[in-house]
Structure formats: C-alpha cells, structure tokens
Amino acid sequence: DAFKLFHQMEREGITPLEITFIALLDACASMVALPMGKLIHALIVERRFDINLSNTVISMYDKCGSVEDACRVFARMPRRNVVSWTAMIA
C-alpha cells in the first residue's frame, strides 16, 4: 500500500521529494481517497512545494469529485501555467 510505504519511508528518515507526492496524489485519485488526499495536500503546503505539485493537487481534487477544493487551490496559486488551466478544465 502506497501510504504504508510512505510512512515507513519517513520513519527511516528519508525525505520525500516532489515525485513522491505526485505518486501519493495519483494513488489518492485512483482510489478516490479524498480524506487521504487532503492529508497529503496539507503536507505539500507545509513543505512549500512549487506550481507543478499544485497542478497535481488540483487534478487529484477533480478526480475525487471535490471541485470546490480544486478551485480553492487554483485561486491561491501565485502563478498559473497552461497545465494549471488544463487541470481545472479537466
């Protein structure tokens, strides 16, 4: 399970990278696991990742059926690119 492995990774002192969070958000979206997606989003905010991860957060919220959360992330983005807009359209 992706989340168990993530917790083990952190327990062992390995710092997750952006790609780690992309994989976790993808797992949340594929399982429509909105509560877990919100927890992962909170970790991303805490660690201050960039626009690319915000785009993935938007996609996860959309796939989990939480358009309001996706809109909130989009509205708070200091910069948006074509991927940001496409994530919102999808």
C-alpha positions in Angstrom: 0.0 0.0 0.0 1.4 3.4 -1.1 0.6 5.1 2.2 2.2 2.5 4.4 5.4 2.7 2.3 5.3 6.5 2.6 5.1 6.3 6.4 7.9 3.7 6.5 10.0 6.0 4.3 9.5 8.9 6.7 10.2 6.7 9.8 13.5 5.7 8.2 14.4 9.4 7.8 14.2 9.6 4.0 12.9 13.0 2.9 10.2 12.7 0.3 10.7 14.6 -3.0 8.1 16.2 -5.3 7.8 12.9 -7.3 6.9 11.1 -4.0 4.0 13.4 -3.5 2.9 13.1 -7.2 2.8 9.3 -6.7 0.8 9.6 -3.5 -1.7 12.1 -5.1 -2.1 9.7 -8.0 -2.9 6.9 -5.6 -5.5 9.1 -3.9 -7.1 10.0 -7.2 -7.2 6.4 -8.4 -8.8 5.2 -5.2 -11.0 8.3 -4.8 -9.5 8.7 -1.4 -10.3 12.4 -0.7 -9.5 12.4 3.1 -6.1 10.9 2.4 -5.6 13.4 -0.5 -6.4 16.3 1.9 -3.7 15.0 4.3 -1.2 14.7 1.5 -2.1 18.2 0.4 -1.5 19.6 3.9 2.0 18.0 3.9 2.7 19.6 0.5 1.6 23.1 1.8 3.7 22.6 4.9 6.8 21.8 2.8 6.2 24.6 0.3 6.4 22.7 -3.0 6.0 24.6 -6.3 3.5 25.1 -9.1 3.9 21.6 -10.6 2.7 19.9 -7.4 -0.2 22.4 -7.1 -1.3 21.3 -10.6 -1.3 17.6 -9.4 -3.2 18.6 -6.3 -5.9 20.2 -8.5 -6.1 17.1 -10.6 -6.4 14.9 -7.5 -9.3 17.0 -6.1 -11.0 17.0 -9.5 -10.7 13.2 -9.8 -12.0 12.8 -6.2 -15.1 14.9 -7.1 -14.1 17.9 -5.0 -14.3 20.8 -7.5 -14.5 23.3 -4.7 -11.2 22.2 -3.3 -9.7 22.3 -6.7 -11.0 25.8 -7.3 -9.6 26.9 -3.9 -6.1 25.6 -4.8 -6.2 27.2 -8.2 -7.3 30.6 -6.7 -4.4 30.6 -4.2 -1.8 29.8 -6.8 0.6 32.8 -7.2 1.4 31.7 -10.7 -0.6 29.6 -13.2 0.6 28.0 -16.4 -1.2 26.1 -19.1 -1.0 22.9 -17.0 -2.9 24.7 -14.2 -5.6 25.8 -16.5 -5.9 22.4 -18.2 -6.1 20.7 -14.8 -9.1 22.9 -14.0 -10.7 22.3 -17.4 -10.4 18.5 -17.0 
